[in-house]
Structure formats: structure tokens, C-alpha cells
Amino acid sequence: MIKSLIITLLIVLTITMKDTTKTNTSTTNTYTIVIHGGAGTIKKEKLTEKKEKEYKTLLSLALETGKFHLEKGGTAMETTEMVIKILEDSPLFNAGRGSVFNHKGFQEMDASIMDGRDLTFGAVAGFTNLKNPIEGARIVKDSTKHAFLYGERGQEFCLSKGAIYADSSYFYSEYRWKQYQRALKRDAIELDHSDDEDAEKDEILDSKKFGTVGCVVLDKYGNLAAGTSTGGLTNKKFGRIGDSPIIGAGTYANNESCAVSCTGNGEYFLRGTIARDISALMEYKNYSLKKSGNKTLKKLSDMHGKGGFISVDKNGNYIMMFNTRGMYRGVATSKGEFKVGMYSTFD
Ligand code: ASP
């Protein structure tokens, strides 16, 4: 069942997704792909076996698809977009179809994608009716001289370039609506990433286990790419833009260092330029990816920011770090490593 789904997906996706800017054609035959589906209060005792399985199946499907494409010589950019689309199409994650509601009851989505080869990127913010916001980000990158489009007019442009429209009913789910109603009642912005231990707040904590999605890739040609897509925060102020579409905050990729995608309460990632810091420590201080990640996570924690990030470097080393209870995540490499998980350890 999963296999045939993957094959159908691949046929559709590889036709619609050709990275025409393959610059380097010599291959190393090694690749790494890392994904996340948000970090937050993810408690084993709160997740039914069925739900846990749903998450793992979806994460595995996304990884399998990415791996298959990379194996066949697909580029980091193509793979990043392809994999994020799969995560956006699932109501399980707070991106695309599963996006949370803002204070006015709209779903406003942000996304970005960055190419480590030449530091070009595309970003979108405040989009309400693009089936796949990451597609909008890629269109901005490939079809304009600009880097960032926002709101209704930006969306209009992406639609004119072939992005798929989706009516608001496509994004509606009762679960998200109830989550929004609860947040409204409490007049709270649901950060989706609290580690609050208060048992009375369990119902609220339950609604904090879905998050942004992201993907970072090193392809066989030695190129890096990163992408992030999100619905933001439940009950966020209308018009609010988080870190996910901001290069250097929620997303970054540079062939000289690493590719990064973040998830967490975006305002802290914006203040701390978290994604860029991980890369800069490698570029300027010659840190290893792990050392850069540790240092940057400490910086985030010291600022009281909550969340995490995934990253892969130019040699295929990867990290998945977070200061919350868990993070939906997974990794696949050309060396045969393949794992998905969500709790503090991969059990
Ligand atoms: N970072 C996202 C934002 O602040 C939210 C998330 O990661 O779940 O918009």
C-alpha cells in the first residue's frame, strides 16, 4: 500500500518538479535527508498507539519518497520541495492542509526554500489559498527576480505561475477549529511548543504537539538545500509572520557549511538568527556541525526560546536537536540509515 502510494507520488512529483539548474554533475553517491514535523510537548502517554503509528507512517512515507528520488539522482532542491509537499498535504502537521487558525479564524501560511549552491531562495508569507505554500516559495525563487512575496497579491502571482489553488474548506478541520476556540477563550497564543508540566493544562498541551514541517538535504552532487513550511501559531495576530519564511531565522542553506530548518516559537528564532548561527559557526569558527548545533541550542534556551532544528552538513553529518520534550523527525542516508521518531529518544 505504502509502496504503491510512493510510486504514484513519485511519478506525479518528478514530472512537475525538474530542477533545471543542475550545475554540478559529478556525483559522490552519498546523500542524506533529514525531516521534521515540529517540536513540542509530545508525550508517549498522551499519544494513542494508532496516532503514533499514523505519524510514523507519514514520516516514513516522506523519507522513503525523498530517498528514492535522491537515489535516482534527484537534486537537493527537488527533493526538499517534494518531501515538504507530502508533509503539507497531511492534516497531521501544522503546515499546508493542517495549518492552525489565526486570531481572526483564517489560516495564514508561511514557507521558504533555499538553495545552498548559490544562496538563492524563495519565500512566501500570509498565503491563505495555496495548496502547497512551499510550491509558492519555489515559484518565487525560480520565476521572479525577487526573494519574498507576501499576502493576497503575492499569492495571486504564484497562482498565475501554475501553483495549485485550494479553497478554505480544504484546510478546515474540526480539530484545528476547536483548538482555536480554546485558545480564543483563554486569550492565549498557542505556541505549540510549551513544556508546561501542569496536568490541568493537558488538554491544551495536547494541542501543542503539532508543528511546522521542514526538510534538509545533501544530494549526490554535494549540494545542500533547506525548506520550511508552517501555519504559524494558533490564535496568532492576523498578519503575523514567523521565522519559517525568514532566511537566517527559520531556514538556511550554504554549500560551504550546512542546511538548516527550524521549528519553535518563531519570535525567538528571529531574534537569535538561529539557522544562520549554526552555519556561521561552521564557516567562521570552523566548528563541527554538532558543536555549532549545541552552541546554538544553548543560545536559544538561554533566551527562553523553545523548539528545535534539523541540519545536515556538506559531508553528510546531520543533527536533530531540540529543547522541548520531543520533535517529530526522521533521517535517511545513502549508507542505509533510516529512522523516524518523536520522543526524546528514537524508541
Ligand atoms: N516556527 C513557527 C512559527 O513561529 C511555528 C512552529 O515551528 O510550529 O511560525
Residues whose N, C-alpha, C, O or C-beta is under 5 A from the ligand:
A	BS01	LIG	G38 D192 F210 G211 T212 T230 G232 L233 G242 D243 S244 C262 T263 G264 N265 G266 E267
